[in-house]
Amino acid sequence: MPQEGEQPLPLVRSLNSEIRVNVVFCNRTSRVVRPLWIDYRGEPRPYEDIQPGSGRRMVTYVGHPWIFRDAETDEPFKVNCKELFVPKPSDEGDVHVNITLPVDSLKDRALYVVRRLVQPEDYRRLEIARCLHEELENPPNHLRDLQRINQRVEQHLLESIQKREGAESQETG
């Protein structure tokens, strides 16, 4: 339990585990990928970048979450079609983990292209909706995304608890 004034640990963090998992992180994109291991305190720790079309064999552990980002722009990538990779026990040698581009909305793709073509100081000169100026000035950020993932996990847990409590009260009522 956190002491008074201390923040509780985030839900998305590495758990103590001695169960090794051999993984091969496969970069299936045309961009340089930065793997981020989420440590025991929920802090992202960068590992060596993975070049386009290549892979990296590593040892990780059951319950150690990973996210993957564009090394240049911090845009998120999908890992086995999800935002987060959490290794599970495996008896089958290497676990292949596919890192791919997400399927973006047209707006998100346009924001990505504009960020690559236009200098940040020129965003406000573009004749576009004001809300898009604000979104351009708020580029992808792995810390903000990790916070969002933690909030989703917390919400899911709360909903599960509420459903369980509701079912128990119907049984006793």
Summary of the structure (lengths in Angstrom):
residues: 173
radius of gyration: 19.6
end to end distance: 33.8
largest distance: 64.0
contacts: 429
relative contact order: 0.16
helix: 32%
strand: 24%
